[in-house]
Structures are given as C-alpha cells and as structure tokens.
Amino acid sequence: MATPVRPRTTPRAVSRTAHRARSRSAHRAVLPAEPHRAKAGRVRDLAPNWYASVMGTAIVATAGATLPLPVPGLRTAAAVVWALSLVLLAVLLVARARHWIHHRDRAREHLMDPAVAPFLGCVPMALLATGGATLVVGRDWIGTGPAVAVDAVLFTAGTVTGLAVAVGVPYLMIVHHRLEHATPAWLLPVVPPMVSAALGPLLVPHLPAGGPWRETLLLACYAQFGLSLLATVLILPLVFGRLVTGGPLPLALTPTLFLVLGPLGQSATAAGKFADVAPGVLPAPYAEGFTAFAVLYGVPVVGFALLWLALAGVLVLRARRRGMGFAMTWWAFTFPVGTCVTAAEGLAAHTGLGVFRWLAAGLYVLLVAAWATAAALTVRGLLSGELLPGPGSAPRAPRRATARTR
C-alpha cells in the first residue's frame, strides 16, 4: 500500500502562514467588537487646554450680566451662554474621565510635557468660572438657592484643585521638566487662586450672619489674592525678558500673550469684590481700606493691562500676517479679556466715572467677537477632525503591530 505523500512545508511557507494568522488576529482586534474602545479613541488627544473654552464661555455670561450699560436682551443672552458653559463643563469632565480611564499613558505624558502641564490650571478655572456664572446669571432661571448650591460645589472643587495645581505644576517644572524659555503659559498654574479670590466674595452674603464664616471666607480669598499676585510678580518679568531677548513667540503660541491679562484683570476684579462685601463683614477701618484699595490698586493695574493688550494685539496681528492659523490657543483671547471687562465694571461701580463704563462696554464687544470667532473655528475643527482624531484613526496601533510581524 502506497504511503501518502505529504506536501513539503518550507520555512518560508510556515512564516507566511504564521504571518497570515497574526494578521487575522490583528484585524479582528480592530473590528468594532468593542465599540467603547473606538469611542474612547476620540479623546486620546484631549488635553487640559480644552477647559479654556469653558472659561471663555462662562466669562461672556458673567461680564454680560453685570455690564454697567443698559442693553436690551443682554441678560437673557448671557443666560443662554451660561447654560452652554454648564453643558460644556459637563461634557469635558466626562470626556477627561474617559481619557484617564482609557489613555492613562497619554495623561501621564501630558503631566511630563512642559508645554502641556501648565494648562492644568484651566481645569480649576473652568469650575470656578462656571460656578460664578451660575450665581450671577443662572439664579434668574434656577432660583437663588440652587444657584448658591451649584456655585458652592464648583467653588470648593475649583479652589481645592486650584491650590493643588498651584503647587503641583511648579513642582513638576522644577523637578521633571527641562525648560529653556519662559512662556506666558507659566502663569496658568498660579492664576486659579486669583479666580477663587474674585469669585469667592459672591458667596459671602449667603453664609450665616453673626458668625466667623463670612469673615473667614473673605480673608481666605484675600490670602489667595496675595498668593497668586506674588507668584505673578515672579513670573511676569521672566516672560517679558524672554520676549525682549528671544524675540516674538512661535506663531502658534502668540495668542498666549493674552494670558498675561488674566491675573491683571482678575486681581483688579477681586479688589472690587472685596470692597463690595467688606462692609458689615469686617470692622469699619478694614472695610474702608478695601474700598480705597479697590480704586488705588485697580486703576493702575487696569492701565497696565490696557498697555499689554495693545502690545499683545500688535504681536498677534504680526503673527497673523505671517500665517498664524487657528489653534486652541485662540481661546486665550476670551477669558483674560473677560477679566478686564469685569475689572472695568468694578471700577465703574466704585468711582462712578462713565469712562470705565464705556471701557467695559468696548472690551465686552472685543470679548464677544473673540469668543464667537474661537467658538466657530473650534466647531469647524471638531467637525473636520483637525482638532481631535475621529473614530477612523483608532486602528493606528494595530497597524503598527501588524507591521512588526513582517
């Protein structure tokens, strides 16, 4: 009986067979058997700078609701913008949670990246700005009690995380990051306590009277004012020195020059808020001192802010002529300008001068134009897939794995 002849199996055939098996396995790995992974891939490149869109949206609502000029329908429009900021905050919190769950490696890279880590300061500022807008604008729609509750939660979370960022990011900058040149983004980690200082006084009247709670919160806000202001005084000369000695920033980073306006406008705003609530909370001499401080500090700081706004604006126009395209750094045109609006509104209230009312109105027009531009281009970038990768980009890793089998 003849023995059946088995086909010879050459090493090359074995290799081809194994390669096909591995390729089928890799192909199965990228099939939508696990849809949640494909969805999670959309947020892989979601950095903390996206919270700037929440900050910029919330400040449009807050500044519009307190504008010292009568504009029909403005408060209603501000309420719509406030609701949008609340929705954006909720969406981003969920998306960033998915980012940490599914892309922890990328999240750790963000912490170790000296260009990304400073933007962690946007997280507490988004919480604080949305909470403040809820109390200023949202109370018209949800009631004062719920608005106070929402603001109290967001203010507490924003203040705690803001203090953590103010310590944690500079620690990373000193120990792990290798930095060559100062950038305006260095201010972001130390600005959140100033935002707490400016928005905390809104909660003071809603605390129980006759006890230490009101005075404690007001003085805690004042302490954070000093914390952030002194840190800004240390960093700002480094930023200006970098510009003078190193020349203009790279085109994509030029909008970050507007970040300098943040601590300036917010500190002047905070000084005005201290003066608003100090009477009845602090003894008379201190309360009167805060009223004088609001003007004596606010006027020169707003003056310097206007100088920086002009300088930054000219540099941005220069960069635009040289081909600066849209990036998420364009959101730097919103929140910092909004703090200057609220600072001018505070000075208008404490001086009674019409020049500050018109200054606030002019800056608010600039703020709305910047917000509308940044929002429209962000939506366009999301729809086109330029800002965040779409589901179609999820198979990147499996393709690399397949290539390694060859």
Disulfide bonds with the S-S distance in Angstrom:
none
